[in-house]
Amino acid sequence: MRRFDMRLPALVRLDQEHEFQTETQNVSARGVFFYLDRPLPAGTRCEVTLTFPPHITLTDAVRVRFTARVIRSESPLPSLRIGTAAMIEDYEFLRSGGGTDFLSALQQEWKSSN
């Protein structure tokens, strides 16, 4: 799948007690790559919420919540930032109205990739 380089603020929730503010590196129809301060084991389920800004949607900002599963963690350089690749299993648009062309195109791409 084509990856889109998007450095967007994101909220990653592992469970009700573990929630992290972070940023994405890229997003595709099937996955999201973000940074955390700790590695997550492959198979870990998480929830990622991010907002696609108006310059991407060409309309209003659109919030999306992904249910995802970690497929790998990587730390290429000695750093506090550990890259996490997660496969999107489901998604939910959190804002309705505005951006219908963008939402329709995105939803169609996600449906066709599953």
C-alpha positions as CSV (number, residue, x, y, z in Angstrom):
1,M,0.0,0.0,0.0
2,R,1.1,3.5,-0.7
3,R,2.3,5.3,2.4
4,F,1.7,9.0,2.9
5,D,4.3,10.8,4.9
6,M,2.2,12.6,7.5
7,R,3.6,13.9,10.8
8,L,0.4,14.3,12.7
9,P,-0.3,14.5,16.4
10,A,-1.8,11.2,17.6
11,L,-3.2,9.7,20.7
12,V,-2.3,6.0,21.3
13,R,-4.3,4.1,23.8
14,L,-3.3,0.6,24.9
15,D,-6.0,0.2,27.6
16,Q,-7.8,2.5,30.0
17,E,-4.7,3.2,32.0
18,H,-2.1,3.6,29.2
19,E,-2.5,6.5,26.9
20,F,0.3,8.3,25.0
21,Q,0.5,11.5,23.1
22,T,2.8,11.0,20.0
23,E,3.1,11.8,16.3
24,T,2.8,9.7,13.2
25,Q,5.5,9.3,10.6
26,N,3.3,7.9,7.9
27,V,-0.2,6.5,7.2
28,S,-1.5,4.1,4.6
29,A,-4.9,2.5,3.9
30,R,-3.8,-0.5,6.0
31,G,-1.3,0.8,8.5
32,V,0.1,3.6,10.6
33,F,3.6,4.3,11.8
34,F,4.1,6.3,15.0
35,Y,6.6,6.9,17.8
36,L,6.5,5.9,21.4
37,D,9.0,5.9,24.3
38,R,8.8,2.1,24.7
39,P,8.7,-0.9,22.4
40,L,5.4,-2.7,22.1
41,P,5.4,-6.4,21.5
42,A,4.1,-7.6,18.1
43,G,0.4,-8.5,18.4
44,T,-0.4,-5.7,20.9
45,R,-3.7,-4.2,20.2
46,C,-4.0,-0.4,20.4
47,E,-6.3,2.5,19.5
48,V,-4.9,5.4,17.5
49,T,-6.8,8.7,17.2
50,L,-5.5,11.4,14.8
51,T,-6.8,14.4,13.0
52,F,-6.3,14.9,9.3
53,P,-5.9,18.7,8.9
54,P,-7.7,20.8,6.3
55,H,-4.6,21.1,4.0
56,I,-4.9,17.3,3.6
57,T,-8.7,16.9,3.4
58,L,-9.1,20.1,1.4
59,T,-12.1,20.8,3.6
60,D,-12.7,20.6,7.4
61,A,-10.4,18.7,9.7
62,V,-11.4,15.1,10.1
63,R,-10.7,13.0,13.2
64,V,-10.3,9.2,12.8
65,R,-9.9,6.5,15.4
66,F,-8.1,3.3,14.3
67,T,-8.2,0.0,16.0
68,A,-4.8,-1.5,15.1
69,R,-2.4,-4.4,15.9
70,V,1.3,-3.8,16.3
71,I,3.4,-5.7,13.8
72,R,6.8,-4.4,14.7
73,S,8.8,-1.9,16.8
74,E,12.1,-0.5,15.6
75,S,14.8,1.8,17.1
76,P,17.4,2.5,14.4
77,L,19.3,5.1,16.4
78,P,20.0,5.3,20.1
79,S,17.0,7.4,21.0
80,L,14.0,7.7,23.2
81,R,11.7,7.5,20.2
82,I,10.9,3.9,19.1
83,G,9.1,3.5,15.8
84,T,6.0,1.4,15.9
85,A,4.2,-0.1,12.9
86,A,0.6,-1.1,13.4
87,M,-1.8,-2.7,11.0
88,I,-5.2,-1.0,10.9
89,E,-8.0,-3.5,11.6
90,D,-10.9,-1.1,11.9
91,Y,-11.6,2.6,11.9
92,E,-14.3,5.1,12.9
93,F,-14.7,8.7,11.7
94,L,-15.3,10.8,14.8
95,R,-16.6,13.9,13.1
96,S,-19.4,14.1,10.6
97,G,-20.2,16.9,8.2
98,G,-17.8,18.6,5.9
99,G,-15.1,16.8,4.0
100,T,-17.5,14.3,2.4
101,D,-15.4,13.9,-0.8
102,F,-12.3,13.2,1.2
103,L,-14.1,10.9,3.6
104,S,-15.7,9.0,0.7
105,A,-12.4,8.5,-1.1
106,L,-10.6,7.5,2.1
107,Q,-13.4,5.1,3.1
108,Q,-13.5,3.6,-0.3
109,E,-9.7,3.0,-0.4
110,W,-9.8,1.4,3.1
111,K,-12.7,-0.9,2.2
112,S,-11.1,-2.0,-1.0
113,S,-7.8,-2.8,0.8
114,N,-9.5,-5.2,3.3
